[in-house]
């Protein structure tokens, strides 16, 4: 009699006790020699048997149906089937005498009513094992979700801690991830820039050792895991891991991602420092830039309205005149050395007062946090009672979790561990003092960066630069008093 040898090892079953494919094949050939069995063909595959559809197994079954009078040699019945359909096929072909013999080194079988009954039990046990294993895995995942642990591989900047099966920060990479978020939040970097930046930080793919792919960086920037939450099957969960960035920084990055749609080429920013910054004050269209070379050989850069599909009467503005106007604007928002010193003295005084009052200001936030936790429990009860749909529950839960994250970040900032707004105000004082140096600098990229820091809604109207200054830069421009200490 001729035998087909079948060996299988699943990659997603927790069946470590089963031999590897190579070991199965070796053991089965040794068993065939001892039993004087003629193996005419081998069928080997790495595929789970918990559902029908194994291509190599199906190919073997088709050959058996075609040829008939064939035996099968396998390590154990569970290598042939872990589902009722494939198990039923084997038993049916035994009944039809298409399969005339089944040989297993670890299981006895004889083509008798008793043997078929035992084979049926073996297939049933195999199905029970895989069903029970699946349920145990699902139960383990549910428990991880309750503990705030994300199932699966750790994102860039984190590691899978195998001893306790948790995620921990990768001390060698998490700071690089934070720097990448901060760099993108400035609005000056493209995804290509971040790819180069990641290389300079030593942030490369662990699998290939090469630079992170652009799509990988894009997914990283969109992943809420970095500010402390994660999604599993469309539902948001509060993570127990330590976040790398704040939700405010994450939200800022998302706004930039949405505004850009498609990343701009870095060459555009280098060639035309202010392209993409201004809009036309007359028609609202984007202001573009172009380079002109005069007969004398001198190069000029002009900024003008694109006038796309609209009538616009605005004239172009030469880059040197644009820069001259920016210099004047920077001088208007600058503060001198004496003002800087006075403001820093006042800042130190206010900082001490804020530290004292921060504890009392945190009371309403703590009360709101408690209210949100109660609301989340009521929401879960409503979902379990089936008074709301899964979609309604998911959306409401996501809103509550994000608000809880914001409150916790505010409590952290106002709780004596940062006083974030005052620290930002101190940075503003220093920046405003440095405005004169930006005005005299020849680096157009520095000018662009500082311009975007002090305002928004930049326009060109009548060959004049206009913008909406942000507080407290407005105070500088109006030459008002510098004793306004408000958030």
C-alpha positions in Angstrom: 0.0 0.0 0.0 1.1 3.5 -0.8 1.1 6.3 1.8 0.9 10.0 1.7 2.9 11.7 4.5 1.3 14.8 6.0 3.0 17.2 8.4 1.7 20.4 9.8 2.8 23.0 12.3 0.5 26.0 13.2 2.0 29.4 13.7 -0.9 30.8 15.8 -1.7 27.9 18.1 -0.2 27.5 21.5 0.9 23.9 20.7 4.6 24.1 21.6 4.5 20.4 22.6 4.1 19.5 18.9 7.3 18.7 17.1 8.5 21.1 14.4 7.7 20.2 10.8 11.3 19.1 10.2 11.1 16.9 13.3 7.7 15.4 12.3 9.0 14.5 8.8 12.1 12.9 10.3 10.1 10.9 12.9 7.5 9.8 10.3 10.2 8.5 7.9 11.8 6.6 10.7 8.4 5.2 11.7 7.7 4.2 8.0 11.0 2.3 7.8 10.2 0.3 11.0 6.7 -0.5 9.8 7.8 -1.1 6.1 5.5 1.6 4.8 6.0 3.0 1.3 5.8 6.8 1.3 5.1 8.0 -2.2 4.4 11.7 -1.6 4.9 14.3 1.2 2.4 17.1 2.0 3.8 19.8 4.3 2.3 23.1 5.4 2.4 25.8 8.1 -1.3 26.5 8.6 -3.8 26.4 11.4 -6.4 23.6 11.2 -9.0 25.3 13.3 -11.0 26.2 10.2 -11.4 24.5 6.8 -9.4 25.9 3.8 -5.9 24.6 4.1 -4.7 24.5 0.4 -2.1 21.7 0.7 -4.4 19.5 2.8 -7.3 20.1 0.3 -4.8 19.1 -2.5 -4.0 15.9 -0.7 -7.7 15.1 -0.2 -8.4 15.7 -4.0 -5.6 13.2 -4.9 -7.0 10.6 -2.5 -10.5 11.0 -4.0 -9.1 10.6 -7.5 -6.7 7.7 -6.8 -8.3 5.8 -3.9 -6.7 2.9 -1.9 -4.2 5.3 -0.3 -3.0 5.5 3.3 -2.1 8.6 5.3 0.9 8.8 7.6 0.8 11.7 10.2 2.2 12.4 13.6 -1.2 12.6 15.3 -4.9 13.0 14.2 -4.8 16.7 15.3 -2.3 17.3 12.6 -5.0 16.3 10.0 -7.9 18.2 11.5 -9.0 20.5 14.3 -12.4 21.3 12.8 -15.5 19.1 12.2 -15.5 19.5 8.4 -12.0 18.3 7.7 -12.4 15.6 10.4 -15.6 14.5 8.8 -13.9 14.3 5.4 -11.3 11.9 6.7 -13.8 9.6 8.3 -16.1 9.7 5.2 -13.2 8.7 2.9 -12.3 5.9 5.3 -16.0 4.7 5.1 -15.8 5.0 1.3 -12.5 3.0 1.4 -10.7 5.8 -0.4 -8.4 6.0 2.6 -7.6 2.4 3.5 -5.2 3.0 6.3 -4.2 5.7 8.8 -0.9 5.4 10.6 0.2 7.6 13.6 3.3 7.0 15.8 1.4 8.4 18.8 -2.1 7.0 18.1 -3.6 3.6 17.2 -6.2 3.3 14.4 -7.8 0.3 12.8 -10.5 0.5 10.1 -13.2 -1.0 12.3 -16.3 0.5 13.9 -14.4 0.8 17.2 -11.4 2.4 15.4 -13.5 4.9 13.6 -15.3 5.7 16.9 -11.9 6.4 18.6 -10.7 8.5 15.6 -13.9 10.5 15.8 -13.2 11.1 19.5 -9.6 12.2 18.7 -10.9 14.7 16.1 -13.5 15.9 18.7 -10.8 16.3 21.3 -8.7 18.3 18.8 -11.6 20.6 18.1 -12.3 21.0 21.8 -8.7 21.9 22.4 -8.6 24.6 19.7 -12.0 26.0 20.8 -10.9 26.1 24.4 -7.6 27.7 23.5 -9.4 30.4 21.5 -11.6 31.2 24.4 -8.7 31.3 26.8 -6.9 33.7 24.5 -10.0 36.0 24.3 -10.4 35.9 28.1 -6.7 36.8 28.5 -7.1 39.7 26.0 -10.2 41.0 27.9 -8.2 40.9 31.2 -5.4 42.8 29.6 -7.8 45.4 28.4 -9.3 45.8 31.9 -5.8 46.4 33.2 -5.1 49.0 30.5 -2.6 46.8 28.6 -2.6 46.9 24.8 -2.5 43.4 23.3 0.1 42.9 20.5 3.5 44.2 19.6 4.8 47.4 21.2 4.8 50.6 19.1 8.1 52.3 18.4 9.5 53.7 21.6 8.1 50.9 23.8 9.2 47.3 24.4 7.3 44.0 25.1 8.3 43.0 28.6 8.1 39.2 28.3 8.2 38.3 31.9 5.0 40.1 32.9 3.6 40.4 29.4 3.3 44.2 29.6 4.6 47.2 27.6 7.4 49.4 29.0 9.2 52.4 27.6 12.2 51.7 25.5 14.8 53.9 27.3 17.0 54.0 24.2 14.2 55.2 21.8 11.4 56.9 23.7 13.2 60.3 23.8 13.8 60.1 20.0 10.1 59.5 19.5 9.2 62.5 21.6 11.6 64.7 19.6 10.0 63.6 16.4 6.6 64.6 17.6 8.0 68.0 18.8 9.7 68.5 15.5 6.6 67.8 13.5 4.5 70.0 15.8 6.5 73.1 14.7 4.9 72.8 11.2 8.3 73.1 9.6 9.1 69.4 9.1 7.8 67.0 6.5 7.6 63.2 6.9 10.7 62.9 4.8 12.5 65.3 7.2 11.4 63.1 10.1 12.7 60.1 8.3 16.2 61.7 8.1 15.8 63.0 11.7 15.0 59.5 13.0 18.3 58.2 11.4 20.2 60.9 13.2 18.6 59.8 16.4 19.5 56.1 15.7 15.8 55.3 15.4 15.8 52.5 12.8 13.7 49.4 12.1 14.6 46.6 14.5 13.8 44.0 11.8 15.8 45.5 8.9 18.1 47.9 10.6 17.2 50.5 7.9 15.4 53.9 8.3 11.8 53.8 9.3 9.4 53.8 6.3 7.4 57.0 5.7 4.2 55.1 6.2 5.5 53.8 9.6 6.3 57.4 10.7 2.8 58.5 9.5 1.1 55.8 11.6 3.3 56.7 14.6 2.2 60.3 14.4 -1.5 59.2 14.4 -1.2 56.6 17.2 -3.0 57.8 20.4 -1.0 55.2 22.3 1.8 57.8 22.8 -0.5 60.1 24.9 -1.8 57.2 27.1 -4.8 55.5 25.3 -5.1 52.8 22.7 -7.8 51.4 20.4 -8.7 47.8 20.2 -11.3 46.7 17.6 -12.5 50.3 17.2 -13.0 50.9 21.0 -10.8 53.3 23.0 -9.2 52.1 26.2 -7.3 53.9 29.0 -3.7 52.6 29.0 -1.7 51.8 32.1 1.6 52.5 30.3 3.6 55.7 30.8 2.8 58.2 28.0 5.7 59.7 26.0 3.8 62.9 25.0 0.9 65.0 26.2 -2.5 65.0 24.6 -2.0 68.7 23.7 1.1 67.9 21.7 -0.7 64.9 20.0 -3.7 67.1 19.1 -1.4 69.8 17.6 0.3 67.2 15.5 -3.1 65.9 14.3 -4.1 69.4 13.2 -0.9 69.7 11.1 -1.5 66.2 9.6 -5.0 67.1 8.6 -4.0 70.5 7.2 -1.3 69.1 5.0 -3.1 66.1 3.6 -0.1 65.2 1.5 3.4 66.1 2.7 5.1 68.9 0.8 8.5 68.4 -0.7 11.3 69.7 1.4 12.9 71.3 -1.7 10.0 73.8 -1.9 10.6 75.2 1.6 14.4 75.5 0.9 14.0 77.3 -2.4 11.2 79.6 -1.3 11.3 80.2 2.4 7.8 81.9 2.7 5.9 79.7 0.2 2.8 78.3 1.9 2.8 81.0 4.6 0.8 83.8 3.1 -2.6 84.1 1.5 -3.9 86.9 -0.8 -5.6 89.7 1.2 -8.0 90.4 -1.7 -9.2 87.0 -2.9 -8.0 84.6 -0.2 -6.1 82.4 -2.6 -2.6 81.0 -1.7 0.4 83.1 -2.4 3.0 81.3 -4.4 6.6 82.1 -5.3 8.7 82.1 -8.5 12.2 82.8 -9.4 13.2 85.3 -12.2 16.6 85.8 -13.7 17.2 89.3 -15.1 19.3 89.9 -18.2 22.1 91.1 -15.9 22.2 87.6 -14.4 20.8 88.7 -11.1 18.2 86.4 -9.5 15.0 87.7 -7.9 12.3 85.9 -6.0 8.7 87.2 -6.2 5.7 86.3 -4.1 2.3 86.7 -5.8 -1.3 85.5 -5.7 -2.0 82.3 -7.7 -5.3 84.0 -8.9 -6.7 80.6 -9.6 -10.2 80.8 -11.1 -10.6 84.3 -9.7 -10.0 87.9 -10.8 -7.4 89.5 -8.5 -5.6 92.8 -8.8 -2.9 92.3 -6.3 0.7 92.8 -7.5 3.7 90.7 -6.8 6.1 91.5 -3.9 9.8 91.0 -4.2 11.4 88.9 -1.5 13.8 91.5 -0.3 11.0 94.0 0.3 9.0 91.2 2.1 12.0 90.5 4.4 12.4 94.2 5.1 8.8 94.4 6.3 9.3 91.3 8.5 12.3 93.0 10.1 10.1 95.9 11.0 7.4 93.6 12.4 10.0 91.8 14.5 11.3 95.1 15.9 7.7 96.0 16.9 7.2 92.8 18.9 10.7 92.9 20.6 11.5 93.9 24.1 14.7 95.5 25.2 17.2 94.2 27.9 15.8 96.3 30.8 12.2 95.2 30.1 13.3 91.6 29.9 15.0 91.8 33.3 11.9 93.5 34.9 9.6 91.0 33.4 11.6 88.1 34.6 11.6 89.5 38.2 7.8 89.8 38.0 7.6 86.3 36.6 9.5 84.8 39.5 7.1 86.5 41.9 4.0 85.3 40.1 5.5 81.8 39.8 5.7 81.5 43.6 2.2 82.8 44.0 0.9 80.4 41.4 2.5 77.5 43.2 0.6 78.4 46.3 -2.8 78.8 44.6 -2.5 75.8 42.3 -3.8 73.3 44.8 -7.0 75.2 45.4 -7.6 75.7 41.6 -7.4 71.9 41.1 -10.5 71.2 43.2 -13.1 71.7 40.4 -11.0 69.6 38.0 -10.8 66.8 40.5 -14.6 67.0 40.9 -15.1 66.9 37.1 -12.8 63.9 36.9 -14.9 62.1 39.6 -18.1 63.0 37.7 -16.6 61.6 34.4 -15.7 58.3 36.1 -19.3 57.9 37.4 -20.6 58.8 34.0 -18.4 56.1 32.4 -19.7 53.5 34.8 -23.3 54.5 34.0 -22.5 54.3 30.3 -21.1 50.8 30.7 -24.3 49.8 32.6 -26.5 51.2 29.8 -24.4 49.3 27.2 -24.7 46.0 29.2 -28.5 46.6 29.6 -28.6 47.0 25.8 -30.3 50.4 26.1 -27.6 51.9 23.8 -25.9 50.5 20.7 -22.3 49.5 20.5 -21.5 52.5 18.2 -23.1 54.9 20.7 -21.2 53.4 23.6 -17.9 53.5 21.7 -18.3 57.2 20.7 -19.4 58.3 24.2 -16.6 56.3 25.9 -13.9 57.8 23.6 -15.2 61.3 24.4 -15.1 60.7 28.2 -11.6 59.1 28.1 -10.1 61.9 26.1 -11.6 64.5 28.5 -10.2 62.5 31.5 -6.7 62.6 29.9 -7.0 66.4 29.4 -8.0 66.9 33.1 -5.2 64.7 34.3 -2.7 66.7 32.2 -4.1 70.0 33.6 -3.8 68.7 37.1 -0.2 67.7 36.5 0.6 71.1 35.0 -1.2 73.0 37.8 -0.2 70.7 40.6 3.3 72.1 41.3 5.0 69.8 38.9 5.4 72.2 36.0 3.0 75.2 36.1 3.2 74.8 32.4 1.6 78.1 31.3 4.0 80.2 33.4 7.0 78.3 31.9 5.7 79.0 28.4 5.3 82.7 29.4 9.0 82.7 30.5 9.9 81.3 27.1 7.9 84.1 25.5 9.9 86.7 27.4 13.1 85.3 26.2 11.8 84.9 22.6 10.6 88.5 22.6 14.0 89.7 23.7 15.6 87.7 20.9 13.2 89.2 18.2 15.9 91.8 17.3 18.4 89.2 16.5 15.9 87.4 14.3 15.3 90.7 12.5 19.0 91.2 11.7 19.5 87.5 10.8 20.1 86.6 7.2 18.7 83.1 7.7 15.2 83.1 6.1 14.3 79.8 7.7 14.7 81.3 11.1 12.6 84.3 10.1 9.9 82.0 8.8 9.9 80.0 12.1 9.8 83.1 14.3 7.0 84.6 12.1 4.8 81.5 12.6 5.5 81.7 16.4 4.2 85.2 16.8 1.0 85.1 14.7 -1.3 83.5 12.2 -3.5 84.4 9.2 -0.6 85.9 7.3 -1.7 88.0 4.3 -0.3 90.1 1.5 -2.4 93.1 0.6 -1.2 96.0 -1.6 2.3 94.7 -1.3 2.1 94.9 2.5 2.5 92.2 5.0 -0.4 91.8 7.5 -1.1 89.2 10.1 -3.0 88.4 13.3 -0.6 88.6 16.2 -1.1 86.3 19.1 -1.2 87.2 22.8 1.0 88.5 24.3 2.8 89.6 21.1 -0.1 92.1 20.6 1.0 93.9 23.8 4.5 94.4 22.3 3.2 95.6 19.0 1.0 98.2 20.7 3.8 99.3 23.0 1.4 98.8 25.9 2.2 98.0 29.6 4.1 94.9 30.3 2.6 94.0 33.7 -0.2 91.9 32.3 0.2 88.5 33.7 -2.7 86.4 32.4 -2.8 83.0 31.0 
